[in-house]
Amino acid sequence: MCADYAKATNEYNKNHGKGKDNPQCKSFNAYMVKRDGVAQGTYCSLFSKSVDAETGKYQPGQIGEHFWGIESSCVTELGSDSSD
């Protein structure tokens, strides 16, 4: 899901951007967000540079009345070709 999103974003940027305004996704993080232990969905973060696994270790914790957590986080580097 996130790899397809990253590839589609790269293709869009390639076709619609110019110069420095043409960022390409180099890596992404796919992760499941939980609120009070209940899954809220899978989310994707796209990065224009390579990031390491530490990026996926963020834990938000207590926010207001709810405890938020990240589970099943996976940082992946996208291939240099958007068809990877």
QUIRA-V299953 format. One record per helix or strand. SS is the DSSP state (@ for helix, = for strand). FROM is the first residue (numbers start at 1). LEN is the number of residues. If there is no record, write none. Layout:
# QUIRA-V299953
ss->{SS:SS}
from->{FROM:FROM}
len->{LEN:LEN}
This chain:
# QUIRA-V299953
ss->{@:@:=:=:@:=:=}
from->{2:19:27:38:53:61:66}
len->{15:3:9:10:5:3:12}
